[in-house]
């Protein structure tokens, strides 16, 4: 291919936010986002349906799998 789509890397406030996956106990729905360390406010970014979605979230924000925490 002659023209490749540029890979986008987004940023977040690493000092005040941490990456979190919120998972529902009842439905199993998972949402990836960031939680404010001080206030606990959660900002959702994307719905996680498959492992590919999770990999895409990690790639977009440059997050390692060991940095993610899961909240129920």
N, C-alpha and C positions, 0 to 999 in steps of 0.2 A: 504494500500500500504506500502511496506517495504521501498522503497526509494522515497523520495520526492524531487522535484526540489527546489534548494535553491532560495529564493527570492532575486533578485538583487536590490540594491538601489544605484543609481548613484548620483553623486554630481555635483554641479555647483558653480560658484563664486558668493556667495550671496551679497558680498560687491559691485561688479561691474556689475552684471547682474540681470535682473528681468524677471520672467516668463511672457510670452505674447502669446496670440492667435491672429494670423493674419487672418482676414476673408475678402474674396473678396466680394464686393458689387454685382458685375455682376454675378459671377458663384456660389457664396456661398461656395466656397472651403475654408476650415479652416486648418491652419498649426500651430502646437504648437512649440514653441522654446523659445529662450532667447534673450533679447535685451540688448546691452551694455548701461549702464546708461550715460556714458560720450560721446561716439561717435554716439550712436543711431543705430549702426550696428546690424542687426538681424541675428541670427543663427538658422536655422530651424532644428528641431529634428525629428518630425514625422507628418504625415498627419492625420487629425482627420476626420473620416467618420461617426462614431457613438459615442454615449455617452460612450460606453465601451472603445473606444480608448482614450477619454479624461480622464477617470478614470485610465486607464493604465499609461498614461503620469504622472498624479498626484501621482500615487503610486510609479512609478520608481524614481521620484525625491523628494518625500516626500513633495509635495506641497499641500496646502489646496486650496479649490475652491475659497475662498475669496482672495487669493493672486494673482490670474490670472487676467490680464487685457486684454481687447479685442481692437484690432486696426483694422480700416477699411481702 
